[in-house]
Amino acid sequence: MSEHLQNTITRIQARNHVEVEEFRGEYTVFVDPEKIQTFMLELRDQHDFNICMDVTAVDYYPQETPRFHVIYQLYSMQHNVRLQVRTRIDGNHPKLDTVQGIYASANWKEREVYDLFGIHFTGHPDLRRMVMPEDWVGQASILMKS
């Protein structure tokens, strides 16, 4: 593990009381959903994770609590290190604050997660379908009507 990543993990664990897992040299930080924006802002501004490379999700259906993990892949260009951030959210009316204002690259990726998983990103400036046709009846369609 790089010195920068070790220092980052040590600091964020002390300040935020987050859970960290290591698997094959890659580190994942689990964050409470209500803290996602402040946590991502801290990673960008204080720890040099300046690129959000990807946003995706995992659906653990039929499990309802938590049903989804929203996953962010971050990268620090200055230190050439990656960090995965995960947050667990409930399957009943899944929603999470957008990080699009922190990482502009998250815009379309959050839209894709919304369209394919039905996870609503609160505060997103243009949350609408981009993959599935408007008349598609699926998880996102059901959630938009409720």
Backbone hydrogen bonds, N-H to C=O, Kabsch-Sander energy under -0.5 kcal/mol:
donor,donor_aa,acceptor,acceptor_aa,energy
6,Q,2,S,-2.4
7,N,3,E,-2.6
8,T,4,H,-2.5
9,I,5,L,-2.7
10,T,6,Q,-2.3
11,R,7,N,-2.4
12,I,8,T,-2.8
13,Q,9,I,-2.2
14,A,10,T,-1.7
15,R,11,R,-2.3
16,N,12,I,-2.5
17,H,13,Q,-1.4
19,E,30,F,-1.2
21,E,28,T,-2.7
23,F,26,E,-2.5
26,E,23,F,-1.7
28,T,21,E,-2.8
29,V,84,Q,-2.8
30,F,19,E,-3.1
31,V,29,V,-0.5
31,V,86,R,-2.9
35,K,32,D,-1.8
36,I,33,P,-1.4
39,F,35,K,-2.5
40,M,36,I,-2.5
41,L,37,Q,-2.3
42,E,38,T,-2.0
43,L,39,F,-2.4
44,R,40,M,-2.3
45,D,41,L,-2.9
46,Q,42,E,-2.5
47,H,42,E,-0.8
47,H,43,L,-0.7
48,D,44,R,-0.6
49,F,43,L,-2.3
50,N,48,D,-1.5
51,I,75,Y,-1.8
53,M,51,I,-0.8
53,M,73,Q,-2.5
54,D,73,Q,-1.1
56,T,71,I,-2.4
58,V,69,H,-2.1
60,Y,58,V,-0.6
60,Y,67,R,-3.4
63,Q,60,Y,-2.0
65,T,66,P,-0.5
67,R,64,E,-1.0
67,R,89,I,-1.3
68,F,89,I,-2.2
69,H,58,V,-1.9
70,V,87,T,-2.6
71,I,56,T,-3.0
71,I,69,H,-0.5
72,Y,85,V,-3.1
73,Q,54,D,-2.5
74,L,72,Y,-0.7
74,L,83,L,-3.0
75,Y,51,I,-2.3
76,S,81,V,-2.7
77,M,75,Y,-0.7
80,N,76,S,-1.5
81,V,76,S,-1.1
83,L,74,L,-2.1
84,Q,27,Y,-2.4
85,V,72,Y,-2.8
86,R,29,V,-3.0
87,T,70,V,-1.9
88,R,31,V,-0.5
89,I,68,F,-2.7
91,G,64,E,-2.5
93,H,91,G,-0.8
96,L,120,H,-2.5
98,T,122,T,-2.5
102,I,99,V,-1.3
103,Y,99,V,-3.0
104,A,102,I,-0.5
106,A,103,Y,-2.1
107,N,104,A,-1.7
109,K,105,S,-0.6
110,E,106,A,-2.8
111,R,107,N,-1.6
112,E,108,W,-2.2
113,V,109,K,-2.1
114,Y,110,E,-2.6
115,D,111,R,-2.6
116,L,112,E,-2.6
117,F,113,V,-2.6
118,G,113,V,-0.6
118,G,114,Y,-1.7
119,I,113,V,-0.8
120,H,94,P,-2.5
120,H,118,G,-0.6
122,T,96,L,-1.6
122,T,120,H,-0.9
124,H,121,F,-1.8
127,L,124,H,-0.6
128,R,126,D,-1.3
136,W,133,P,-2.0
138,G,136,W,-0.8
142,I,138,G,-2.4
143,L,139,Q,-2.2
144,M,140,A,-2.2
145,K,141,S,-1.3
146,S,142,I,-0.9
